[in-house]
Amino acid sequence: MTINLVEKILSNASENPNSVAVYLRDKPKTYSQLVHDIKILSANIVYKDECNSAVLITASNTYEFIVLYFAVHFSGGYSVIIPEDSDVKYKKFVFDKVNPSLCVDNVEAFFLESLSSEIDLDETRKPFNKIADLMFTSGTTGEPKGVVLTHEKLYLATEHIVKNVKNKSDDIELLLMPLSHSFGMGRMRSTLYAGGTLVLGYPFKKLKDVFKAIEYHNVTGFGLVPSAWNYIVGMSKNLICKYASRIRYIEFGSAYLPAEEKKRIAEWFPNTNIVMHYGLTEVSRAFFIDFHKDPLDAVGNISAAVEVIILNEDYETVSSGEEGEIAIKSPWMLSHYYMNEALSKESVAQGFFKTGDLGKIKGGYLYLTGRLKEIINVGGKKVSPYQVEMYLNSLVFIKESGCIALPDSNLGEVVQAFIVIDESCNMEQDTIIIRIKKEMAKVLPSYMRPQKYSIVKSIPKTPSGKMQRLKLLNQ
């Protein structure tokens, strides 16, 4: 049995060497070329420490990035992916935590340099590392958590996605999600697993180009976060409906999508397999719902492939229909948190991963009712309030601050900040907020910046000094 995705791609290349694996706009790369380039780059990856084969890669939606990602695996290493727009502190944190053997900031330059080398392709294969990927996700303490994913678990997760999305070898997917995001990576892996074709080079915010790409490449499917869908509909209304007859599948995920909008999408695409996944990075797309068959207010149709229980505060299983914390067990759930044994243990109860989400099971479906964790989900991107507060509290005129999620019709949630001004500050409130916005623009990416500021007299706390975020709503 194949237990890693590189072997699956090698198999696809052997069976259909001339099939197109990737289009970078109008430039095709066949499966045969993809495997050749993976081997070339693999031979050029040199590990400074045989005991640490981590490769830190700055992600980009390019053919070169995809090649390097799989080349790391083929060379016996594991990938640590960071977004292009990561701030300096985040990059430093990941670097210090992992101490990688190799850092590749400019994937395209590394690719071109590697192609100029002369190697024996038959000598490039090395034993696979047990770890495939180390993905860092936001933590409630403000410190990102390293999610360890093995080759076998990535393979099983991809197999599960392909089964639910119904990917086929003749599919042509327009990749609209960033490859720095677990959703985008999942779509990339699933398409290549199935032997299909990926189309790159068309950012979803350039809608004219996106629509032209759907026609030019005969696109059959894509994945979207709700905020991207809202942007497409907001800018072009129902223009996307003209492609309904050719779109076989759409996968949604990573953030909230109202049931009314799901109904509209189902009506616009009556013959398309439209699904939405639920599951954190730690349990990767554990559940799906089908917009044409399942209750639209549910987050998952409970299948035999994944187990789910609802826990009370004592971590005991509650009866069907009762609310509690959602806990999931799947064959592809995380192995452990990187260098954090305590968190690895406390995140599991009865062998199930505790999601931090509140929910209930009813009639064979999983329903989400709230959040235990404090992470703010901005259009699929996870924001720790502690990280935003750290930057706010660094300003000399701010005594303390607290951040919570503010519901947003487009992004699902945005950051709302409550500010206590230092007594020594004599600026007007409007001036203070303008100043804060300017300072936050210097240190935070746009999705992490508060979209609403409220100046308050104090931040509510427990007797032990812990912030009471829910009480901020009453301020």
matplotlib code that plots the C-alpha trace (Angstrom):
import matplotlib.pyplot as plt

x = [0.0, 1.2, 1.7, 2.9, 1.9, 5.2, 4.9, 1.3, 2.6, 5.4, 2.7, 0.5, 3.5, 4.3, 0.8, 0.1, 3.5, 2.1, -0.9, -0.7, -0.1, 0.2, -0.6, 1.1, -1.3, -0.8, 2.4, 1.9, 4.0, 3.3, 3.5, 6.7, 8.2, 6.9, 8.6, 11.8, 12.0, 11.2, 14.2, 16.4, 15.5, 15.8, 19.4, 20.1, 18.8, 21.7, 21.0, 23.5, 22.4, 21.5, 19.4, 17.3, 16.0, 13.5, 13.3, 11.7, 9.9, 8.3, 5.1, 4.1, 1.3, 3.8, 4.9, 8.3, 6.9, 5.0, 8.1, 10.2, 7.5, 7.5, 11.3, 11.8, 9.8, 11.7, 15.0, 14.1, 13.2, 10.1, 8.5, 7.8, 5.8, 5.4, 3.3, 4.9, 3.3, 4.5, 5.9, 9.5, 8.6, 6.7, 9.5, 12.0, 9.8, 9.4, 13.1, 14.2, 11.8, 12.7, 16.3, 16.0, 18.8, 17.8, 15.7, 14.3, 12.9, 13.0, 11.7, 12.0, 15.7, 16.4, 14.5, 16.5, 19.8, 19.0, 18.1, 21.6, 23.2, 24.3, 23.1, 22.3, 18.5, 18.7, 20.7, 18.3, 15.9, 16.4, 14.5, 11.3, 11.3, 8.4, 7.3, 6.1, 5.0, 5.2, 2.5, 2.3, -1.2, -2.3, -2.4, -4.5, -1.4, -0.1, 2.5, 1.9, 1.5, 3.5, 1.2, 3.2, 1.8, 3.3, 3.3, 0.7, -1.6, -1.3, -2.0, -5.1, -6.4, -6.0, -7.8, -10.7, -10.9, -10.8, -13.6, -15.9, -15.1, -15.1, -11.9, -11.1, -8.1, -9.7, -10.5, -8.9, -8.8, -8.3, -6.3, -7.6, -6.5, -3.0, -0.5, 0.5, -2.9, -3.8, -6.9, -4.9, -2.4, -5.2, -6.6, -3.2, -2.5, -5.9, -5.8, -2.4, -3.4, -6.3, -4.0, -5.8, -4.5, -3.9, -4.2, -2.1, -1.5, -5.0, -5.6, -9.3, -9.4, -8.7, -12.1, -11.9, -8.8, -10.4, -13.5, -11.2, -9.2, -12.4, -13.2, -9.6, -8.7, -12.1, -12.0, -14.1, -13.7, -12.1, -12.0, -13.0, -13.2, -16.5, -14.8, -13.5, -17.0, -18.5, -15.9, -16.7, -20.5, -20.1, -18.1, -19.8, -23.2, -24.4, -22.0, -20.3, -23.5, -22.8, -20.1, -22.4, -22.7, -19.0, -18.2, -18.3, -17.3, -16.7, -15.2, -15.9, -14.3, -12.2, -14.9, -18.6, -21.0, -24.7, -27.3, -29.1, -26.0, -25.5, -29.0, -28.4, -25.1, -26.9, -29.6, -27.0, -25.1, -27.8, -25.7, -22.4, -21.0, -20.8, -19.4, -18.1, -15.6, -15.2, -12.0, -9.0, -5.5, -5.0, -7.8, -7.9, -11.4, -12.8, -16.4, -18.3, -21.8, -23.3, -25.3, -27.8, -28.5, -27.6, -29.1, -27.4, -27.1, -25.0, -21.2, -20.8, -22.4, -21.0, -19.5, -17.8, -14.4, -14.3, -15.4, -16.9, -18.1, -19.4, -17.7, -18.9, -16.6, -15.3, -14.5, -17.2, -19.3, -22.8, -26.0, -27.1, -28.6, -26.7, -24.2, -20.5, -17.0, -16.6, -13.9, -12.8, -10.8, -9.6, -6.9, -5.2, -5.3, -2.1, 0.6, 1.6, 2.4, 6.0, 8.2, 5.2, 4.5, 2.2, -0.1, -0.1, -1.5, -4.0, -5.4, -6.7, -9.4, -10.4, -8.1, -10.1, -8.7, -10.5, -11.4, -12.3, -15.6, -19.0, -21.5, -24.0, -24.9, -28.4, -29.8, -26.4, -25.1, -22.7, -23.8, -21.6, -23.1, -20.2, -16.5, -14.6, -11.3, -10.6, -9.1, -10.7, -11.5, -11.0, -12.1, -10.4, -7.2, -6.8, -5.9, -4.8, -6.1, -3.0, -0.8, -2.8, -2.9, 0.8, 1.3, -1.5, 0.0, 3.4, 2.1, 3.1, -0.4, -2.2, -2.5, -4.0, -6.3, -8.5, -9.6, -12.5, -14.3, -16.8, -19.3, -18.8, -21.1, -18.2, -15.4, -17.4, -15.4, -13.0, -11.0, -12.6, -10.3, -11.1, -8.6, -7.8, -5.9, -3.0, -3.8, -0.9, -2.2, -3.9, -4.9, -8.5, -10.2, -10.5, -6.8, -5.9, -7.7, -6.2, -2.8, -3.4, -4.5, -1.4, 0.8, -1.0, -0.6, 3.1, 3.3, 0.2, -1.1, -4.5, -6.6, -5.1, -5.8, -8.8, -11.7, -13.5, -12.0, -13.8, -12.1, -13.2, -12.3, -11.1, -10.8, -12.9, -10.9, -11.3, -9.9, -6.8, -6.3, -7.4, -9.3, -13.0, -13.5, -17.2, -17.8, -16.1, -19.2, -21.1, -18.5]
y = [0.0, 3.5, 5.5, 8.8, 11.3, 11.4, 7.7, 8.4, 11.2, 8.9, 6.3, 8.8, 9.9, 6.3, 5.6, 8.9, 10.7, 13.2, 14.3, 17.9, 18.1, 21.9, 24.9, 28.2, 30.3, 28.9, 27.0, 23.3, 20.9, 17.2, 14.6, 13.3, 16.8, 17.3, 14.0, 15.0, 18.4, 16.9, 14.6, 17.5, 19.7, 16.8, 16.2, 19.9, 19.8, 19.5, 19.0, 20.6, 18.3, 14.7, 14.6, 17.6, 17.5, 20.4, 22.7, 26.1, 27.3, 30.6, 29.7, 30.9, 29.8, 28.6, 25.5, 25.9, 25.8, 22.6, 21.0, 22.0, 20.9, 17.3, 17.4, 17.9, 14.8, 12.9, 13.9, 12.5, 15.8, 17.5, 20.8, 23.8, 26.3, 29.9, 32.5, 35.2, 38.0, 36.6, 39.3, 39.2, 38.1, 35.1, 34.0, 34.3, 32.3, 29.4, 29.5, 29.4, 26.7, 24.4, 25.3, 24.2, 22.6, 24.7, 27.9, 28.8, 32.3, 32.6, 29.4, 30.5, 31.3, 27.9, 26.1, 27.8, 27.2, 23.6, 23.0, 24.1, 21.3, 17.9, 14.9, 11.3, 11.1, 7.5, 8.4, 11.1, 8.9, 8.7, 7.0, 9.0, 10.8, 9.7, 13.4, 14.9, 18.4, 20.6, 23.2, 26.1, 27.3, 29.9, 29.1, 30.6, 31.6, 33.7, 31.1, 29.3, 25.5, 23.1, 20.4, 17.3, 15.4, 12.1, 10.9, 8.2, 10.7, 13.2, 10.4, 9.2, 12.7, 13.4, 10.1, 11.2, 14.6, 13.1, 10.7, 13.5, 16.1, 13.3, 14.3, 12.4, 12.2, 14.3, 17.2, 20.6, 22.6, 26.4, 26.9, 30.1, 29.5, 30.4, 27.5, 29.0, 27.9, 24.3, 24.6, 25.5, 22.7, 20.2, 21.2, 20.9, 17.5, 16.2, 17.2, 15.6, 12.5, 12.0, 12.6, 15.8, 19.2, 22.3, 25.7, 28.5, 32.1, 33.6, 35.4, 35.4, 39.2, 39.6, 38.3, 39.0, 36.8, 34.1, 33.9, 33.8, 31.0, 28.9, 29.2, 28.8, 25.8, 24.2, 24.3, 21.6, 22.7, 24.8, 25.4, 28.6, 30.1, 32.0, 35.4, 34.7, 33.6, 36.8, 38.8, 37.1, 37.5, 41.1, 42.1, 40.1, 39.2, 35.9, 36.0, 32.8, 30.9, 30.9, 28.3, 26.0, 23.4, 22.7, 22.9, 19.4, 20.3, 23.2, 22.7, 25.3, 25.5, 27.2, 29.7, 30.2, 30.3, 31.1, 28.4, 30.9, 31.4, 27.6, 27.3, 30.0, 28.3, 25.0, 26.6, 28.3, 25.0, 22.4, 19.6, 20.4, 18.4, 21.2, 20.3, 22.1, 20.7, 21.0, 20.2, 22.0, 21.6, 18.9, 16.7, 18.0, 18.0, 15.4, 16.0, 17.2, 18.3, 18.1, 21.3, 19.3, 16.5, 17.5, 19.9, 23.2, 24.3, 21.2, 21.2, 17.5, 14.3, 11.7, 8.8, 5.6, 7.0, 9.5, 9.2, 12.1, 12.5, 15.4, 16.0, 17.8, 19.9, 16.7, 15.2, 12.7, 11.8, 13.4, 12.0, 12.6, 16.1, 17.5, 20.4, 20.1, 20.2, 18.5, 15.8, 13.9, 10.8, 10.1, 7.9, 11.1, 13.3, 14.9, 12.8, 15.3, 19.0, 19.8, 20.0, 20.4, 17.2, 18.9, 20.4, 17.1, 15.4, 18.0, 18.2, 14.6, 13.0, 9.3, 9.2, 12.0, 15.4, 18.2, 20.8, 23.7, 24.1, 23.6, 21.4, 18.6, 15.5, 15.1, 12.6, 11.6, 15.1, 17.3, 20.9, 23.7, 25.9, 28.0, 28.3, 27.4, 28.6, 32.3, 32.1, 34.6, 33.2, 36.0, 34.6, 31.3, 32.8, 32.2, 35.1, 34.8, 37.8, 37.6, 38.5, 41.6, 42.6, 42.3, 44.9, 47.2, 47.1, 48.0, 51.5, 53.9, 55.5, 52.2, 50.8, 47.5, 46.0, 43.0, 41.6, 39.4, 38.3, 40.7, 39.0, 40.1, 39.4, 38.9, 37.4, 35.6, 37.3, 40.3, 41.5, 44.0, 45.7, 47.3, 49.8, 51.3, 54.6, 55.5, 58.4, 60.4, 60.5, 63.8, 63.1, 63.2, 59.8, 60.2, 61.1, 58.1, 55.6, 57.1, 56.8, 53.2, 52.2, 53.7, 51.8, 48.5, 48.8, 48.8, 45.5, 43.4, 42.0, 43.4, 40.4, 40.7, 44.4, 45.4, 46.6, 48.2, 50.0, 50.8, 52.9, 51.6, 52.4, 48.9, 45.3, 42.8, 40.1, 37.3, 37.5, 35.7, 38.4, 36.3, 38.4, 37.7, 38.2, 37.5, 40.4, 42.7, 42.6, 44.4, 47.2]
z = [0.0, -0.9, 2.3, 1.0, -1.7, -3.5, -4.3, -5.6, -7.9, -9.1, -9.9, -11.7, -13.8, -14.7, -15.8, -17.6, -18.2, -20.7, -18.7, -17.5, -13.8, -13.5, -15.7, -14.7, -16.6, -20.2, -19.5, -19.0, -16.9, -17.3, -14.6, -16.2, -15.9, -12.4, -11.2, -13.1, -11.4, -7.9, -8.3, -9.5, -6.5, -4.2, -5.1, -4.4, -0.8, 1.6, 5.3, 7.6, 10.4, 9.7, 12.9, 11.8, 8.2, 8.5, 5.5, 6.1, 2.9, 2.2, 0.3, -3.0, -5.5, -8.0, -9.8, -8.2, -4.7, -5.4, -6.8, -3.8, -1.3, -2.7, -3.3, 0.5, 1.1, -1.6, -0.1, 3.3, 4.9, 6.2, 5.2, 7.4, 5.5, 6.3, 4.5, 2.4, 4.5, 7.8, 10.1, 11.3, 14.8, 13.5, 11.2, 14.0, 16.3, 13.8, 12.9, 16.5, 17.3, 14.4, 13.8, 10.1, 8.1, 5.1, 4.6, 1.2, 1.0, -2.8, -4.2, -7.8, -7.4, -5.7, -8.5, -11.3, -9.5, -9.0, -12.7, -13.7, -11.7, -13.2, -11.2, -11.6, -11.1, -10.1, -7.0, -5.6, -3.7, 0.0, 2.8, 3.7, 7.1, 9.3, 9.5, 6.3, 7.4, 10.5, 10.3, 12.8, 13.8, 16.2, 19.9, 22.7, 24.6, 21.7, 20.8, 17.6, 17.9, 15.7, 14.3, 13.4, 10.3, 9.1, 5.5, 6.3, 8.0, 5.1, 2.6, 4.5, 4.9, 1.2, 0.4, 2.6, 0.9, -2.6, -1.7, -0.5, -3.1, -5.8, -7.5, -10.8, -13.0, -15.7, -13.3, -13.9, -10.7, -10.6, -7.4, -5.8, -2.2, -1.0, -0.6, 2.7, 4.0, 4.9, 2.7, -0.3, 0.4, 0.8, -2.6, -4.2, -2.7, -3.6, -7.2, -7.8, -5.8, -8.2, -11.3, -12.2, -13.3, -11.3, -12.7, -11.1, -11.6, -11.3, -7.9, -7.1, -6.7, -10.4, -11.4, -15.1, -15.3, -13.1, -15.4, -18.5, -16.9, -16.2, -19.9, -21.3, -19.2, -19.1, -15.3, -13.5, -9.9, -7.2, -3.4, -1.6, 1.8, 2.4, 2.3, -1.2, -2.3, -0.8, -2.8, -6.0, -5.6, -4.3, -7.3, -10.1, -8.6, -10.2, -13.2, -12.0, -12.6, -16.3, -15.6, -13.5, -16.2, -16.4, -12.7, -11.2, -7.6, -5.2, -1.7, 0.9, 4.3, 7.0, 8.2, 8.8, 5.8, 6.6, 5.7, 3.5, 1.4, 1.1, -0.2, -2.8, -3.9, -4.3, -6.4, -8.6, -9.1, -9.2, -10.7, -8.9, -6.0, -3.4, 0.0, 3.0, 5.5, 9.2, 11.1, 12.4, 11.0, 13.7, 12.3, 8.7, 7.1, 9.5, 8.3, 5.3, 4.4, 0.9, 0.1, -2.0, 0.5, 4.1, 6.6, 5.8, 9.4, 10.2, 9.9, 9.3, 8.2, 10.7, 8.8, 9.7, 8.8, 11.7, 15.3, 17.2, 20.8, 22.8, 26.2, 29.3, 31.6, 33.3, 29.8, 30.1, 27.0, 27.0, 25.5, 22.0, 21.6, 24.6, 24.1, 25.0, 23.6, 20.2, 20.3, 17.2, 16.4, 12.9, 11.3, 10.1, 13.3, 14.4, 15.8, 18.5, 18.9, 18.1, 21.2, 23.5, 25.3, 27.9, 25.2, 23.3, 26.4, 27.4, 23.9, 24.1, 26.1, 25.8, 22.7, 21.0, 20.0, 21.8, 19.2, 21.6, 19.8, 21.3, 19.5, 19.6, 17.7, 16.4, 13.8, 12.5, 12.0, 13.9, 14.8, 15.9, 18.7, 19.8, 20.6, 23.7, 22.4, 21.9, 18.4, 16.1, 12.6, 10.0, 6.7, 7.4, 8.9, 12.6, 14.8, 18.4, 20.5, 22.6, 19.6, 18.7, 22.4, 22.6, 19.9, 21.3, 24.8, 23.5, 22.7, 25.4, 25.7, 26.1, 29.6, 28.6, 26.0, 25.2, 21.8, 20.9, 17.7, 16.1, 13.7, 10.1, 7.2, 4.7, 6.8, 9.4, 12.2, 12.5, 15.5, 17.9, 20.4, 23.8, 24.9, 28.3, 27.8, 30.1, 32.5, 31.3, 27.7, 26.8, 23.2, 22.0, 21.6, 17.8, 17.5, 19.7, 17.4, 14.3, 15.9, 16.9, 13.4, 11.9, 14.4, 13.8, 10.0, 10.6, 12.5, 11.7, 8.4, 7.4, 8.6, 12.2, 12.6, 14.7, 12.6, 15.6, 18.6, 21.9, 24.6, 28.0, 31.7, 32.5, 31.3, 33.3, 35.0, 37.4, 41.0, 39.7, 37.0, 34.0, 31.4, 31.1, 27.4, 27.3, 29.7, 27.2, 25.2, 28.0, 28.2]

ax = plt.figure().add_subplot(projection="3d")
ax.plot(x, y, z, "-o")
ax.set_aspect("equal")
plt.show()
